[in-house]
Amino acid sequence: MNSKKYEYFDVTADIGIRVWATNINEIFENAAMVVTSLMIDSSEIGNTVVKELYIEGNDTASLLINWITELLIVRDSEGILFSSFKVKVSKNKKSLQAKCQGDYFKGNNLEMDIKAITYSLFKLEKLNTKYYLQFVLDI
């Protein structure tokens, strides 16, 4: 397994993402960071807004989908993007609590408009001591 945290892969009219991490909490944090980094350089996001989120899912896959979906909903409804994430996934991997720090973004200065995360080509696996995640974003 390599030491990368994420990479992109080609998908027609969408963007595919592969994410690696050492534990389940980090895979959720890294997924959130890569989605944010596609929209805006995270170094341009302040940390004046702190928001705690509680997310549920039927299983780990739906939890991840619901996590990214909630971040996109907060972006669209409140105009907030986050630059840091501290995630704690429950033992049964069907819920999480997250502390997110970020700031309001102004106008239409997003580099990419992400509409949604999809189940297309979705994979979430534990490979030896690393976690691997693959998903596609609708842009």
GUVEX-321205 format. One record per atom (N, C-alpha, C): residue number from 1; atom name; x, y, z. Coordinates in pm, whole numbers, plus 32768, in hexadecimal, padded with zeros to 4 digits. Atoms other than C-alpha are relative to their C-alpha. Layout:
# residues N
     i   at     c1     c2     c3
   NUM   CA      X      Y      Z
...
***
This chain:
# residues 139
     i   at     c1     c2     c3
     1    N   8055   7F8A   8000
     1   CA   8000   8000   8000
     1    C   8059   807B   8000
     2    N   7FAF   7F87   8009
     2   CA   8085   8157   7FAE
     2    C   7FDF   8061   8072
     3    N   8015   7FA0   7F94
     3   CA   8099   8287   8091
     3    C   7FA8   8075   7FD7
     4    N   8058   7F94   802C
     4   CA   7FB0   8364   7FC2
     4    C   7F7F   7FFF   8052
     5    N   8080   7FF5   7FBB
     5   CA   7E71   83E2   8060
     5    C   7F8C   7FFD   7F9F
     6    N   8069   8008   8065
     6   CA   7DA9   8407   7F1D
     6    C   803A   8019   7F75
     7    N   7FE0   7FE2   808B
     7   CA   7DB4   8419   7DA1
     7    C   7F7D   8006   7FB2
     8    N   8074   7FF7   8056
     8   CA   7CC2   845B   7C83
     8    C   800B   7F96   7F93
     9    N   7FFF   8058   8075
     9   CA   7C5C   836E   7B6C
     9    C   7F92   802E   7FA1
    10    N   805A   7FD0   8068
    10   CA   7BA4   83AA   7A25
    10    C   7F7B   7FB6   8000
    11    N   8087   8032   800F
    11   CA   7A2D   837C   7A12
    11    C   7FBA   8063   7FA3
    12    N   8041   7FA8   8060
    12   CA   7962   8407   78F0
    12    C   7F9D   805D   8046
    13    N   8058   7F95   7FCF
    13   CA   78BA   8552   7953
    13    C   7FF9   800C   8098
    14    N   7FFB   7FFB   7F6E
    14   CA   7905   8516   7AC4
    14    C   8092   7FFD   802A
    15    N   7F76   800E   7FD1
    15   CA   7A3A   84FD   7B9E
    15    C   8006   7F8F   8067
    16    N   7FEC   8070   7FA4
    16   CA   7AB1   83C3   7C4B
    16    C   806E   8020   8062
    17    N   7F9F   7FE5   7F96
    17   CA   7B71   83CB   7D90
    17    C   8022   7F7E   8047
    18    N   7FD2   806E   7FAC
    18   CA   7C42   82CA   7E47
    18    C   8042   803E   807C
    19    N   7FD0   7FCA   7F81
    19   CA   7C94   8307   7FB5
    19    C   803C   7F8E   8052
    20    N   7FC1   8061   7FA7
    20   CA   7D7E   8250   80A5
    20    C   800B   803C   808C
    21    N   7FF0   7FD2   7F75
    21   CA   7D9C   8263   821F
    21    C   802B   7F8C   8057
    22    N   7FD4   8066   7FA2
    22   CA   7E20   81A9   834B
    22    C   7F90   7FCF   805C
    23    N   8070   802C   7FAD
    23   CA   7CD1   8198   8402
    23    C   7F7D   8037   7FC6
    24    N   8084   7FDC   8036
    24   CA   7B5C   81C2   83C7
    24    C   7FE1   8094   8012
    25    N   8019   7F71   7FEC
    25   CA   7B4D   8321   845D
    25    C   804A   8052   7F98
    26    N   7FAD   7FB7   8060
    26   CA   7C66   8398   837C
    26    C   7FCB   7FF3   7F71
    27    N   8034   800F   8088
    27   CA   7BC1   830B   8241
    27    C   7F8D   8063   7FEB
    28    N   806D   7F9E   800A
    28   CA   7A8E   83E5   8289
    28    C   8039   808E   7FFA
    29    N   7FC1   7F7C   8001
    29   CA   7B6C   8514   82D2
    29    C   8043   801C   7F79
    30    N   7FBC   7FEE   8080
    30   CA   7C3D   84E0   8196
    30    C   7F9D   8011   7F8E
    31    N   8067   7FF2   8068
    31   CA   7B05   84B4   80BF
    31    C   7FC7   808E   8002
    32    N   8034   7F78   7FF5
    32   CA   7A7D   85FE   8142
    32    C   8065   8066   7FCD
    33    N   7F98   7FA2   802D
    33   CA   7BC9   86AD   8104
    33    C   800E   8002   7F69
    34    N   7FF1   8002   8092
    34   CA   7BE3   8638   7F9B
    34    C   7F88   8040   7FBB
    35    N   8077   7FC0   803C
    35   CA   7A7D   86A2   7F4E
    35    C   800D   8098   800D
    36    N   7FEC   7F70   7FED
    36   CA   7AC4   87FA   7FE2
    36    C   806C   8035   7FA3
    37    N   7F90   7FD0   8051
    37   CA   7C10   8816   7F29
    37    C   7FDD   8009   7F6C
    38    N   802D   7FF3   808B
    38   CA   7B5D   87E1   7DDD
    38    C   7FB2   8082   7FEA
    39    N   8051   7F88   800C
    39   CA   7A7A   8909   7E24
    39    C   8051   807F   8014
    40    N   7FB3   7F87   7FDF
    40   CA   7B79   89FD   7EB4
    40    C   8081   7FD5   8047
    41    N   7F84   801B   7FB9
    41   CA   7CDD   8A03   7F34
    41    C   7FE3   800E   8096
    42    N   8025   7FFD   7F72
    42   CA   7CAC   89A7   80A2
    42    C   8052   8064   8051
    43    N   7FB2   7F9B   7FB7
    43   CA   7DC0   8A98   8109
    43    C   7FBD   808A   7FF8
    44    N   804B   7F83   800B
    44   CA   7CD2   8BB0   809B
    44    C   7F86   8004   805C
    45    N   8074   8008   7FA7
    45   CA   7BCA   8B3F   8195
    45    C   802F   801E   808E
    46    N   7FDF   7FE0   7F76
    46   CA   7BD7   8BDA   82ED
    46    C   7FCC   7F96   805F
    47    N   8031   8060   7F9C
    47   CA   7B78   8B2C   8430
    47    C   7FA9   8044   8069
    48    N   8053   7FB5   7FA2
    48   CA   7A82   8C21   84CB
    48    C   7F7B   7FBD   8021
    49    N   807E   8047   7FE7
    49   CA   7956   8B36   84B2
    49    C   8021   7F73   802F
    50    N   7FF1   8088   7FCC
    50   CA   794E   89FC   8587
    50    C   7F74   7FC3   8002
    51    N   8083   8042   8009
    51   CA   7834   8909   8543
    51    C   8011   7F6E   8026
    52    N   7FFF   808D   7FDC
    52   CA   77EF   87B9   85E3
    52    C   7F8D   7FBC   7FB5
    53    N   8062   804A   8050
    53   CA   773B   86BC   8509
    53    C   7FF1   7F74   8037
    54    N   801C   808A   7FDE
    54   CA   7696   8572   855D
    54    C   7FBE   7FC3   7F85
    55    N   8030   803F   807B
    55   CA   765E   848C   8433
    55    C   7FE5   7F6D   801C
    56    N   8020   808E   7FF4
    56   CA   75B8   8336   841D
    56    C   7FF6   7FC1   7F75
    57    N   8011   804D   807A
    57   CA   75AE   8227   8315
    57    C   7FD3   7F73   8022
    58    N   802A   808A   7FEC
    58   CA   752B   80C7   82E6
    58    C   8078   7FA2   800C
    59    N   7F83   804B   7FFC
    59   CA   768F   8046   82BC
    59    C   8071   8064   7FE8
    60    N   7F8E   7FA5   800E
    60   CA   77ED   80D4   828E
    60    C   7FFD   804B   7F7B
    61    N   8007   7FBF   8083
    61   CA   77BB   811B   811B
    61    C   7F9B   8072   8000
    62    N   8065   7F95   7FFE
    62   CA   767A   81E0   8150
    62    C   8028   806F   8061
    63    N   7FCE   7F9A   7FA5
    63   CA   771D   8293   8276
    63    C   8060   805D   7FB8
    64    N   7FA2   7FAD   804B
    64   CA   7835   830D   8193
    64    C   7FB6   8057   7F9B
    65    N   8051   7FB3   8060
    65   CA   773C   8378   8086
    65    C   7FB6   8070   8048
    66    N   804B   7F9C   7FB4
    66   CA   7668   842D   818B
    66    C   805C   806D   8037
    67    N   7F9C   7FA1   7FCD
    67   CA   77A2   84D6   821A
    67    C   8022   8068   7F96
    68    N   7FDC   7FA3   806C
    68   CA   780E   856D   80CF
    68    C   7F86   804F   7FD4
    69    N   807B   7FBA   8024
    69   CA   76A5   85C1   8078
    69    C   7FE2   8071   8061
    70    N   8019   7F98   7F9B
    70   CA   767E   8681   81BF
    70    C   805E   8076   7FF0
    71    N   7FA1   7F92   8016
    71   CA   77B9   874A   817A
    71    C   7FD8   8054   7F88
    72    N   8031   7FB5   8075
    72   CA   772B   87AA   8025
    72    C   7F81   804D   8020
    73    N   807A   7FB9   7FD5
    73   CA   75DE   8806   80C6
    73    C   8025   807C   8051
    74    N   7FD4   7F8D   7FB0
    74   CA   768F   88E8   81C2
    74    C   803A   806B   7FA3
    75    N   7FC9   7FA1   8062
    75   CA   774D   8987   80A0
    75    C   7F8E   804C   7FBA
    76    N   806C   7FC1   804D
    76   CA   760B   89C9   7FDE
    76    C   7F9F   8050   8056
    77    N   8066   7FBD   7FAF
    77   CA   7524   8A2B   80FC
    77    C   8038   806E   805A
    78    N   7FC7   7FA0   7FA3
    78   CA   7611   8AEA   81E1
    78    C   8077   804D   7FC8
    79    N   7F8D   7FBC   803D
    79   CA   772D   8B4F   80F7
    79    C   8081   7FEA   804B
    80    N   7F89   801D   7FB0
    80   CA   7832   8AA6   81D1
    80    C   804F   7F8E   7FBE
    81    N   7FA4   806B   8025
    81   CA   7960   89DC   8162
    81    C   805F   7FEA   8075
    82    N   7FAB   8022   7F8F
    82   CA   7A3C   8928   825D
    82    C   808E   7FE4   7FD3
    83    N   7F72   8016   801D
    83   CA   7BB7   891C   8269
    83    C   803E   7F95   8059
    84    N   7FCD   806C   7FAC
    84   CA   7BE1   881E   8380
    84    C   7F8B   7FAF   8038
    85    N   8067   805E   7FD4
    85   CA   7B22   86EF   83F9
    85    C   803A   7FA5   806A
    86    N   7FDD   8063   7F99
    86   CA   7B35   861D   8534
    86    C   7F87   7FA4   800C
    87    N   8070   805E   800A
    87   CA   7A5B   84E8   8503
    87    C   8014   7F8D   8062
    88    N   8001   8076   7FAA
    88   CA   79FF   83D7   85FA
    88    C   7F8D   7FA6   7FD2
    89    N   8063   8060   8030
    89   CA   794D   82AF   8559
    89    C   7FDF   7FA1   8073
    90    N   802C   805A   7F94
    90   CA   7880   81D5   8647
    90    C   8037   7F73   7FEA
    91    N   7FCC   8089   8009
    91   CA   78E9   806E   8691
    91    C   7FB7   7FAC   7F99
    92    N   804B   804E   8062
    92   CA   77D1   7FE0   85BA
    92    C   8009   803C   7F72
    93    N   7FE7   7FBC   8080
    93   CA   7839   80D1   84A0
    93    C   7F80   802B   7FB8
    94    N   807E   7FD2   8039
    94   CA   76D2   8149   846F
    94    C   7FE0   8091   8026
    95    N   8013   7F73   7FDE
    95   CA   76FA   82A9   8500
    95    C   8089   803E   8018
    96    N   7F84   7FB9   7FE3
    96   CA   77FF   83B3   8533
    96    C   7FE0   8086   803E
    97    N   8004   7F78   7FCD
    97   CA   783B   84F3   85EE
    97    C   807B   8045   7FC7
    98    N   7F90   7FB8   803B
    98   CA   7913   85FB   854D
    98    C   8002   8090   8031
    99    N   7FEB   7F73   7FE2
    99   CA   79A2   8749   85B1
    99    C   8047   8039   7F85
   100    N   7FCE   7FC7   807D
   100   CA   79D9   881A   8479
   100    C   801C   8095   8016
   101    N   7FDD   7F72   7FF9
   101   CA   7A8A   896A   8463
   101    C   800D   8035   7F73
   102    N   7FFA   7FC4   8084
   102   CA   7A69   8A52   833E
   102    C   7FD3   8090   8004
   103    N   802A   7F75   800A
   103   CA   79D9   8B98   82C7
   103    C   7F9B   800D   7F8F
   104    N   805B   7FE0   806E
   104   CA   78D9   8C38   81E5
   104    C   8053   801C   7F83
   105    N   7FBC   7FDE   807D
   105   CA   7942   8C45   807A
   105    C   7FAC   8066   7FB7
   106    N   8044   7F8E   803D
   106   CA   78EB   8D71   7FA8
   106    C   7FE6   7FE9   7F6C
   107    N   8023   8002   808E
   107   CA   7833   8D73   7E5E
   107    C   8012   7F79   7FBE
   108    N   7FEF   8079   804F
   108   CA   7872   8C78   7D4E
   108    C   8093   7FE5   7FE4
   109    N   7F71   8010   8014
   109   CA   79E7   8C56   7D83
   109    C   802D   7F6E   800C
   110    N   7FDB   808C   7FF9
   110   CA   79DF   8AD9   7D86
   110    C   8043   7FD5   7F7E
   111    N   7FB8   8032   8075
   111   CA   7AD5   8A30   7C9D
   111    C   7FB0   7F93   7FB9
   112    N   8051   806B   8039
   112   CA   79E4   890D   7C67
   112    C   7F7E   7FF8   804D
   113    N   8083   800F   7FBF
   113   CA   7871   88E7   7CAC
   113    C   7FE1   7F6B   800A
   114    N   8021   808C   7FE8
   114   CA   783A   8792   7D46
   114    C   7F6C   7FF8   8023
   115    N   8090   800D   7FEA
   115   CA   76CD   872D   7D31
   115    C   7FE0   7F96   806A
   116    N   8022   806E   7FA4
   116   CA   76D1   85E2   7DEE
   116    C   806C   7F95   7FFA
   117    N   7FB2   807C   8000
   117   CA   778D   84A8   7E4F
   117    C   7FA2   7F91   7FD1
   118    N   8054   806B   8036
   118   CA   7710   836D   7DA2
   118    C   802F   7F78   8034
   119    N   7FDA   8089   7FE1
   119   CA   7712   81F7   7DE3
   119    C   804A   7FBF   7F8C
   120    N   7FBC   8037   8075
   120   CA   77AC   81C5   7C8A
   120    C   8091   7FE0   8021
   121    N   7F77   8030   7FE9
   121   CA   78F1   80FA   7CA6
   121    C   802C   800C   8092
   122    N   7FE1   7FEE   7F72
   122   CA   78DE   811F   7E22
   122    C   8041   7F84   803A
   123    N   7FBD   806B   7FB5
   123   CA   79CE   804C   7EF2
   123    C   8034   803A   8083
   124    N   7FC4   7FDD   7F7F
   124   CA   7A2D   805F   8060
   124    C   8030   7F7D   803D
   125    N   7FC6   807E   7FD3
   125   CA   7B1C   7F51   80D4
   125    C   8070   8018   8063
   126    N   7F89   8000   7FAC
   126   CA   7C19   7F04   81DE
   126    C   8060   7F9B   7FC1
   127    N   7F9A   8054   803F
   127   CA   7D54   7E7A   8139
   127    C   8076   7FF9   805F
   128    N   7F98   8011   7F9B
   128   CA   7E41   7DEF   823F
   128    C   7FEE   8068   806E
   129    N   800B   7F9B   7F95
   129   CA   7E7F   7F1B   8325
   129    C   7FD2   8088   7FCC
   130    N   802A   7F81   803E
   130   CA   7E05   802B   8233
   130    C   7F6F   7FF8   7FD3
   131    N   8087   7FF6   8039
   131   CA   7CB0   80A1   81C6
   131    C   800B   803D   7F75
   132    N   8005   7FD2   808B
   132   CA   7C5F   80DC   8057
   132    C   7F70   8025   7FE0
   133    N   8084   7FD0   8027
   133   CA   7B39   81A5   7FD3
   133    C   8007   8031   7F70
   134    N   800E   7FCE   8089
   134   CA   7ACD   81E6   7E6E
   134    C   7F71   8030   7FED
   135    N   8086   7FCF   801B
   135   CA   79A8   82BE   7E07
   135    C   8003   8061   7F8A
   136    N   800F   7FA6   8073
   136   CA   7926   8399   7CEC
   136    C   7FAA   8076   802B
   137    N   804C   7F86   7FE8
   137   CA   78B0   8500   7D06
   137    C   7FBE   802D   7F7F
   138    N   804A   7FC6   8071
   138   CA   77A8   858E   7C1E
   138    C   8021   8095   7FFD
   139    N   7FD9   7F73   800B
   139   CA   7829   86DD   7BA0
   139    C   7FB3   8046   7F92
***
